[in-house]
Amino acid sequence: MIELLTSFRLLLELFADLGRTSGRRLVQPMLTVACLAAAYTAIHVMQEGNLTAGIRAAFLDNETARSERRRLEEQTTLQTELHQFAAANKLIDQLLESMLARSAGASRVRLNVIHNGVTGLTGTGLLRYDVTNGVAAPGRSVGPSVANQPLSDWSDFLPSLLAGQCAFHRIGDLHAASMRASFDQFGAASMLICPSADVQGKVVGAIFIFWDGNDPAPEGNDLRRLMTEGQHLGAQIAAVLDLQGPPPWPTATHTAD
C-alpha cells in the first residue's frame, strides 16, 4: 500500500513538472505573438490616424476594401487640391486685372512661370517657362498660350529680373526671334517685365505688361511708379503660387534628345 501511494505521489509530481514546463513553453510564444499583434495594430493606427480605423484596417479589411478606401481618399485629396488651385488661379487673375487697371494704355498683362520642364541627357535641368494666366483690355486679345519655352528667350531681361528689377523693352529690339514673332502676333510694340519673386528673393516667374502699336507707353515718373507697383504685385503673386503648389494633375516631362 505504501509503495502504491509512493508511486502515485511520484506520478503527480511528474505531471506537475510537465505542466509547469509546458506552461513556460506556451507563454513565451504567446507573448511573442501578442507583441507582434500590438506592433502591427500600432502601425495601422498611426497610418489611419484613428484607433478604430486602425484596428479595422489591421484585422477586418481585406485588400479590396483597403484599395477602395485608398481610392476614395485619393479622390477626396484631388478634389481639395482642385478647389485650392481654382481659388489661387482666380486670385492671380484678379491681381493681374488690378495691374492692368494701373497700367495706363496697356493692352494686356500676362504671367509667365518658370519650371524645370526638360531634363537633358546629362541629367542637367533645362529651365523653361509657361504663360499660365493673362488678362486683356476690352477689345484686345490676351495672346496665344505658350508652354515649355526655353528660358534662354529671356536673355535680354533675365539679369534684371534676377536682380529684383523691372525692365522695359521695345519688342523690335528683342534678340529672341521666337519671342519677338509671338508678340508680333497680337500687335505688341513694347513691354514692361517685372519679377515675381518670393520673400527670399527667389524668382519664380515674371509679369509681362504690353502696349500695342498705338498705345502710349509710360515714361519717366509714370514708368518708375509702374515698375514699383509691378515689383509689389510680383511678390504677391509669388506668395499665391507658393500656396497654390503644382497643378493637381500630372504634368508631362520631356527628355531632350
C-alpha positions as CSV (number, residue, x, y, z in Angstrom):
1,M,0.0,0.0,0.0
2,I,2.8,2.4,0.9
3,E,4.6,1.6,-2.4
4,L,1.4,2.3,-4.3
5,L,1.0,5.6,-2.6
6,T,4.6,6.4,-3.2
7,S,4.2,5.6,-6.9
8,F,1.1,7.8,-7.1
9,R,2.9,10.7,-5.5
10,L,5.8,10.4,-7.9
11,L,3.4,10.4,-10.9
12,L,1.6,13.6,-9.6
13,E,5.0,15.3,-9.2
14,L,6.0,14.3,-12.7
15,F,2.7,15.5,-14.2
16,A,3.1,18.8,-12.2
17,D,6.6,19.3,-13.5
18,L,5.4,18.6,-17.1
19,G,2.6,21.1,-16.7
20,R,5.0,23.8,-15.4
21,T,7.4,23.2,-18.3
22,S,4.6,23.1,-20.9
23,G,3.2,26.3,-19.5
24,R,6.5,28.1,-19.8
25,R,6.9,26.8,-23.3
26,L,3.4,28.1,-24.3
27,V,3.7,31.5,-22.5
28,Q,6.8,32.7,-24.5
29,P,5.3,32.1,-28.0
30,M,2.0,33.7,-26.8
31,L,3.9,36.8,-25.6
32,T,5.7,37.0,-28.9
33,V,2.5,36.8,-30.9
34,A,0.9,39.4,-28.6
35,C,3.8,41.8,-29.1
36,L,3.7,41.3,-32.9
37,A,0.0,41.8,-33.0
38,A,0.3,45.0,-30.9
39,A,3.0,46.4,-33.2
40,Y,1.0,45.5,-36.3
41,T,-2.0,47.3,-34.9
42,A,0.0,50.3,-33.8
43,I,1.4,50.7,-37.3
44,H,-2.1,50.7,-38.8
45,V,-3.4,53.1,-36.1
46,M,-0.6,55.6,-37.0
47,Q,-1.3,55.2,-40.7
48,E,-5.1,55.8,-40.2
49,G,-4.7,58.4,-37.5
50,N,-7.6,56.8,-35.6
51,L,-7.8,53.8,-33.2
52,T,-11.0,52.3,-34.6
53,A,-9.9,52.8,-38.2
54,G,-6.5,51.3,-37.4
55,I,-8.0,48.2,-35.8
56,R,-10.4,47.8,-38.7
57,A,-7.5,48.2,-41.3
58,A,-5.3,45.7,-39.4
59,F,-7.8,42.9,-38.8
60,L,-11.1,43.4,-40.6
61,D,-10.3,44.9,-44.0
62,N,-9.2,42.8,-46.9
63,E,-7.1,44.0,-49.8
64,T,-10.1,45.0,-51.9
65,A,-11.5,47.1,-49.1
66,R,-8.2,48.8,-48.4
67,S,-7.7,49.6,-52.1
68,E,-11.2,51.1,-52.3
69,R,-10.6,53.2,-49.2
70,R,-7.3,54.4,-50.7
71,R,-9.1,55.3,-53.9
72,L,-11.7,57.3,-52.1
73,E,-9.0,59.1,-50.1
74,E,-7.1,60.0,-53.3
75,Q,-10.3,61.3,-54.9
76,T,-11.0,63.5,-51.8
77,T,-7.5,64.8,-51.8
78,L,-7.7,65.6,-55.5
79,Q,-11.0,67.5,-55.1
80,T,-9.4,69.5,-52.3
81,E,-6.4,70.3,-54.4
82,L,-8.6,71.3,-57.3
83,H,-10.6,73.7,-55.2
84,Q,-7.4,75.2,-53.8
85,F,-5.9,75.5,-57.3
86,A,-9.0,77.2,-58.7
87,A,-9.2,79.7,-55.8
88,A,-5.5,80.6,-56.2
89,N,-5.9,80.9,-60.0
90,K,-8.8,83.2,-59.6
91,L,-6.8,85.4,-57.2
92,I,-3.9,85.6,-59.6
93,D,-6.3,86.8,-62.4
94,Q,-7.7,89.4,-60.0
95,L,-4.2,90.7,-59.3
96,L,-3.3,90.8,-63.0
97,E,-6.5,92.8,-63.6
98,S,-5.6,95.3,-60.9
99,M,-2.2,95.7,-62.6
100,L,-3.8,96.2,-66.0
101,A,-6.0,98.9,-64.4
102,R,-3.0,100.7,-63.1
103,S,-1.1,100.5,-66.4
104,A,-2.5,103.4,-68.4
105,G,-2.9,102.4,-72.0
106,A,-1.7,98.8,-71.6
107,S,-3.4,96.2,-73.8
108,R,-2.7,93.1,-71.7
109,V,-0.9,91.6,-68.7
110,R,0.4,88.0,-68.6
111,L,2.0,85.9,-66.0
112,N,4.9,83.6,-67.0
113,V,6.0,80.9,-64.6
114,I,9.5,79.3,-64.6
115,H,9.8,75.5,-64.3
116,N,12.2,72.6,-65.0
117,G,10.2,71.1,-67.8
118,V,13.0,69.3,-69.6
119,T,16.0,67.2,-68.5
120,G,18.9,66.8,-70.8
121,L,20.9,63.6,-71.4
122,T,23.5,64.8,-68.8
123,G,20.7,65.0,-66.2
124,T,21.0,68.8,-66.0
125,G,17.7,70.6,-65.7
126,L,16.9,72.9,-68.6
127,L,14.7,75.7,-67.4
128,R,11.6,76.6,-69.3
129,Y,8.6,78.9,-68.8
130,D,4.8,78.8,-69.4
131,V,2.3,81.5,-69.8
132,T,-0.2,80.5,-67.0
133,N,-2.5,83.5,-66.7
134,G,-3.5,86.5,-68.7
135,V,-6.0,89.4,-68.8
136,A,-6.6,91.9,-71.6
137,A,-8.2,95.3,-72.1
138,P,-11.6,95.4,-73.8
139,G,-11.3,94.7,-77.5
140,R,-7.8,93.2,-77.1
141,S,-6.7,89.6,-77.0
142,V,-4.7,88.0,-74.2
143,G,-2.5,86.5,-76.9
144,P,-1.5,82.9,-77.7
145,S,-0.8,80.5,-74.9
146,V,2.8,79.5,-74.5
147,A,4.2,76.4,-72.8
148,N,7.6,74.8,-72.3
149,Q,9.6,77.6,-74.0
150,P,13.3,77.8,-73.3
151,L,14.3,80.4,-70.6
152,S,17.1,81.5,-73.0
153,D,14.4,83.6,-74.7
154,W,14.6,85.9,-71.7
155,S,18.3,86.7,-72.2
156,D,17.5,90.4,-72.8
157,F,15.9,90.9,-69.4
158,L,16.7,87.9,-67.2
159,P,19.6,89.6,-65.4
160,S,17.4,92.5,-64.4
161,L,14.7,90.0,-63.0
162,L,17.3,88.1,-61.0
163,A,18.5,91.5,-59.5
164,G,14.8,92.1,-58.5
165,Q,14.4,94.9,-61.0
166,C,11.8,95.5,-63.8
167,A,12.9,96.1,-67.4
168,F,11.3,98.0,-70.2
169,H,11.9,96.9,-73.8
170,R,10.7,97.6,-77.3
171,I,9.5,94.4,-79.0
172,G,11.6,95.0,-82.1
173,D,14.8,95.2,-80.0
174,L,14.4,91.7,-78.6
175,H,17.1,89.2,-79.6
176,A,14.9,86.1,-79.2
177,A,13.3,85.7,-82.7
178,S,10.7,83.3,-81.5
179,M,9.5,85.6,-78.7
180,R,9.5,88.6,-81.0
181,A,7.4,86.7,-83.5
182,S,5.0,85.6,-80.8
183,F,4.5,89.1,-79.5
184,D,4.0,90.4,-83.1
185,Q,1.0,88.1,-83.5
186,F,-1.0,90.3,-81.1
187,G,0.5,93.6,-82.2
188,A,2.6,94.3,-79.1
189,A,5.1,97.2,-79.6
190,S,6.6,97.5,-76.1
191,M,6.5,95.7,-72.8
192,L,7.4,96.0,-69.1
193,I,8.7,92.9,-67.4
194,C,8.7,92.7,-63.6
195,P,10.0,89.7,-61.5
196,S,7.6,87.6,-59.5
197,A,9.8,86.8,-56.5
198,D,9.1,85.4,-53.0
199,V,10.3,87.0,-49.7
200,Q,13.7,85.2,-50.0
201,G,14.2,86.9,-53.4
202,K,13.7,83.6,-55.4
203,V,12.4,84.4,-58.8
204,V,9.5,82.0,-59.8
205,G,8.3,83.9,-62.8
206,A,7.6,87.3,-64.4
207,I,4.8,89.7,-65.1
208,F,4.6,91.0,-68.7
209,I,2.7,94.2,-69.4
210,F,2.2,95.0,-73.0
211,W,1.4,98.2,-75.0
212,D,0.4,97.7,-78.7
213,G,1.5,99.9,-81.6
214,N,-0.9,102.8,-81.0
215,D,-0.8,102.6,-77.2
216,P,1.0,105.4,-75.3
217,A,3.8,103.6,-73.3
218,P,4.7,105.1,-69.9
219,E,7.8,107.2,-69.5
220,G,9.7,109.0,-66.7
221,N,7.9,109.1,-63.3
222,D,5.0,107.1,-64.7
223,L,7.3,104.3,-65.7
224,R,9.1,104.3,-62.4
225,R,5.9,104.2,-60.5
226,L,4.6,101.3,-62.6
227,M,7.9,99.4,-62.0
228,T,7.5,99.8,-58.2
229,E,3.9,98.6,-58.4
230,G,4.9,95.7,-60.7
231,Q,7.5,94.5,-58.1
232,H,4.9,94.6,-55.3
233,L,2.4,92.7,-57.4
234,G,5.1,90.2,-58.4
235,A,5.8,89.4,-54.7
236,Q,2.0,88.9,-54.1
237,I,1.7,86.5,-57.0
238,A,4.8,84.6,-55.9
239,A,3.1,84.1,-52.5
240,V,0.0,82.8,-54.1
241,L,2.0,80.5,-56.3
242,D,3.7,79.1,-53.2
243,L,0.3,78.4,-51.6
244,Q,-1.1,77.0,-54.8
245,G,1.5,74.4,-55.4
246,P,1.8,72.3,-58.5
247,P,-1.4,71.6,-60.6
248,P,-3.4,68.7,-59.2
249,W,-2.8,66.7,-62.3
250,P,0.2,65.0,-63.8
251,T,2.4,67.3,-66.0
252,A,4.3,65.8,-68.9
253,T,8.1,65.6,-68.6
254,H,10.1,65.7,-71.8
255,T,13.5,64.5,-72.4
256,A,15.9,66.3,-74.7
257,D,17.3,64.2,-77.5
